[in-house]
Amino acid sequence: MTEGNFVDYVKIHVTSGKGGQGSAHLRREKYIAKGGPDGGDGGRGGHVILKGNKNLWTLFHLKFKRHIRAEHGEHGSKQRSTGADGGDQYIEVPLGTAVRDTETQKILFEVTEDGEEIIVAEGGKGGQGNWHFKSSTNQTPRYAQPGIDGQEVDITLELKILADVGLVGFPNAGKSTLLSVITAAKPKIADYEFTTLKPNLGIVEYREFKTFVVADIPGIIEGAAEGKGIGHRFLRHIERNSTLLFLIPADAPDIVKQYEILLDELRRYNPEMLDKDRLVAISKSDMLDAELKAEMKAILDKNLEAPYLFISSVAQQGLMELKDKLWEMLNKPEK
């Protein structure tokens, strides 16, 4: 999937169908001059329904669909015939899609299971035909109910990527390089900030044909929780990852401080982020000699709260150890 085809945010105006009108028909046949009311009910208007699809990874197919309408219900007719229901309109979305009311910005629900169906806009009920209103004092009612109007809603769809491991780090920390080495993904890689503007997903092949999914997400910067830089659009994607892999380059001025800044951004965006398992990978560690690495270990053992290991994507150092550790964290027994 090319970067331009990855769409994780769309706004849509949805309109459900109006209910069909009830019939005010009076039965008239050759030998039955006054057969009484026999108008049928109107059909229900079509719903607009969101449906989870595990084969979708992006909202690109909805990028140019600004209005989605369901069909109106058909009117009732004679012989108490009920009008046909309006056709429902389905919107297929990837798993991990959150639906937000555009006006209030309130999250209405999230789609997390394949085949899950949720009605976004309910179709209007059909009106009742005149035979419902027949009584001993009103034997030939010449009126029926109109159908109820459908609903109109402005919704915003936001995709939160479903991956096992989320890569967290400042821009240019080496996340894309790591992903390209441990998976078959081919993210854009260059030596400047914000090379990655869209999330990249890669499948890590582990021992004995086992696999897990890693998401390389646009780099975090200080103030991301307030929306600076790529801000919320980045942070949204790591909400669903069960394990967070913090990538900090070995040449960073202060590894512990960088880790704490990253952690603080996650805390300010959503405190529940801190409940996830965390692992720190010190990248570009092929630049370190044994003595310098020993000095760094002494500092990190004392000041870094999370488990850590040294890796080098370019020199292919420590990558199997990293996979082992991630697999262990992903498959630890539930407490």
N, C-alpha and C positions, 0 to 999 in steps of 0.2 A: 504494500500500500504506500503510495507516495505521500509526502508530507502534506501536499496541497489537498489531497483527498480526505485527510483526517479532519472531520468536523465534530466538535464536541459541545456545540452550543447553538441552538436555533430557537427562533420565536415563531409561533404559529397561531393563527386565528382559527378556531374550530367552531363549527355550527352544526348542531344536531338537527334532525328533521322535525318538521311540524306534524302533529297528529292529524289524521284525516277527519273530515267532518262527518258527523252522523247523518243518516238519511231521514228525511221527513216523509217518505213514500207512504201512500195509502193503497191498500190492496184493491185492485179493480180487475175483475175477470168477467167473462161472458155471462155467467149465471150467478156471479156474486157482485152485486152492485156496490155494496158497502162492507167490504171485507175487513175494514179496520186498519190500524197502523201496522206496517211490516218493514219499516226502515231499519237497516242494519247499522252497526257501529263503524266508526272510522278506524283505520289501522294505526298502529303506533308509529311515530316518527323514528327514523333510524338513529341509533346511538353512534357516537364517535368513541372508538375503543382503542386503547394502547395495548399492544401485545408484545411480550418479550420474545426475542429471537436470538438464540445462542450463536447463530452463524454470522451475525452482524457485529462489526467492531467500531462503527462510526455512524454519525448522523448525516453523512454526506448525501444520502438519498432524499433527505428532507430539506436540503440547503435551499432549494429554489421553490419549495412548496409553502407559500405564505398563507394560503387559505385552504382549509379542508372542510368539506360539507358532506353530511349524510343525506339520504333521500327522505322526502316527505312521505307520510303514510297516505294511503289511498282512501277516498271517501267510501262510506258505507253505501249499500244499494238495496234494492227491493228484496223481498223474501228473507228478510233478516240476514242478508249476506254482509259479513264483515269485510271491510276493505283490507287489502294486503298491507302488511307492515312495510315501512320504508327500509331500504337496504342499509345495514350498518356499514360504517366506514372504519376500516382498521388501519392503525398506524403502527407499523412494526419498528421496534427500537432495540438496540443492543441491551444486554443485561448490564445493570449498573446505571440505568438512566433515571435521573430524578426529574420530577415534574413540578414546576413552580408556577404559581399564579403570577403572571407578569405584573399585574397592578399592585398586589399586596406584597409580592416577593416571598410569600409563604410557600413552603414546600408541601405539596398536596399528598404525594406518595412517591415511592420508588419501585422500579421494576427490577427484580433480582432473579426471577426464575423463568426458564424457558417455557413458552406457552402460556405464561401468566397473562390474564386479561383484566384490564381495569377500565371502567367507563369514565371517560373524561367529561363528556357532555351527553346527558341523557335525552333521548328523544321524547317529544311531547306525546301525551296520551291521546288516543283517538276519542272523538266525541261520541256520546251515546245516541243511538237512533231513537225515533219517536215511539217505538213500541215499549220502551222502558217507562214512558210517561203516561201510559194508558191507565185509567182508573174507572171506577164506577161512575164518577161524576164528569170525567173527561175521556170519553170513549174514542175520540178521533183527534188526538193532539196533532197539530200541523206544524210542529217545531221539533228541532233536534239540537243537540249540543254541537258547537264548533270544536274543532280539534285544538289542543293546547299547543302554544308555540314551543319551538325547540329552544335550546340554550345556546348562547354565544359566549365563548370564553377565550381570553388571550392567555396562552400558556408558553412557558419557556422550558425547553428540554435541555438538561445538562447531563452530559455523560461523565460518570465517575468510573474510571477504568477498573475492571476486575482482574487483578493480578495477584500472585502470591507474594512477590517481593517488590517493594517500591524503592527506587534509588533516590536518595536525598543528598543534595550537595549544592555548593555555590556554582555559578556558571564556570565552565572551563575546569571542573574538578576531575574530568576524565570519565564521566558516566557513559557517554556514548561509546568511547573507546572500549571500556570494559564490556558493554553490551555486545559490541561487534565481535569480541574475542570469545566470550562464553556462550553466545547464541549464534543463530544463523541470520540475525537481524542485520541490516545494513544502514544504520543511521548516518546522517550527514555529520562529518567530523571536521573541525577546523579550530585553529588556535585563537579564537576570540569569543567574547561572551555572547550567550544566547544563540549559539549555533542551533541548538534544539529549541524549536518554537512550538512543536507539537509532541505529544507523548509517543515514544517508540516502545513496541512490545517485542519481546524475544523469548523463545522457548529454550530453556537450558536442558540439554540432554545429560542425564546423570547416569550413574552406574546401573547396570542391568536394565537398560531401556526405560528407566524412570525419567520423568520430566517435571519441571515446574516453570512458571511464567514470571518473568522479570519485566518491570516497566521502568524505562528511563524517561523521566519527566523533566520539563524545562527547569533550569537551575533556579534555586531560591535565592533571594537577596534580602538584606535587612529591610524590614518594613513590608514584606510580602503579605503578612496578615492584614495589613491596612490596605492592600491592593496595589502597592507599588510594584513597578516592573510588570511581570506577568501575574504576580500576586495570586488572587483567589483562583484564577483559572488553572494555576499549577497546583495549589494546595488541595483543591477539590479531588484531584486524581489519586491522592495517597490515602484518602479516607477509608478505602475498601481493602487496601493491602494488609495482609495479616502480619507481615514482617517488614521492618524498615532497615535498609542498608545505607548507612551514612558513609559517603565517600569523601575523604579529605586528603588532598595531596600532601606528600611528605615535605614539600618545600613551603608549606603554609607557615606564616609567621608564628602562629600559636594554634596548634591542633586542638587543644582542649577548649580554647575560647571559641574557635569556629564551630565546634560541636555544640557548645552551649548556646550560641546564637541561633543555629539551626533548630535546636530543641525549643528555644523560646518562641520562635516564629510558629512552630507547630502548636505549642501550648496556647498562644494567643488566638490562633485560628480556631482550634477545637481541642480543649483539654483532654478529650478521650483519646487523642492521638498518642498520648504518653503511655497508654495502656498496652500499646503494641510492643512486640519483641523488637529489640534494637541490636544492631551489630555495626561496628565501625571498621571500615577498611581503609588503611593508610595506603593510598595509591602512589605510583611513581617511586616506589621504594627501592627500585634498582639503582637510584642515585645515591643511596646510603651505603657507606661501608660498615663493617661489623661494629666498629667502635662507636660510630654515630648512632647506629641502630640501638646499641645497648644503652646509650645515654637517653635516647628517646623513650625506650621501654621503661626505664627507671622513673621518668617523669609521668608517663601515661599510667603506669601501675598505681601511682600515688594519687593522680588527679582525675583520671577518666573513669566515670561510673559504669560505662558500658563495656562489654567484651570487645576486643579489637584484634586485628591481625594485619600483617604487612603483605601487600600484593604489588605486582607490576603487570599491567595488561600488555605492555609492549614486550617486556622480557619474559612473559608467561610464567611469572613467579607467584607461588602461593594461591593459584587459581583453583586447584583441586581441593586444597584445604578450605578455601572459601565456599565451594560448592558443598563440601561435606558439612560444614557448619550451618549453612542455610538449610540444607535438607533436614538436619537434626532439629533445627528450630521450627521448621514447618510441620514436622511430624512428631513433635513431642506429645506425650499423652495429656489429655485434658485433666485439669485439676479438679 
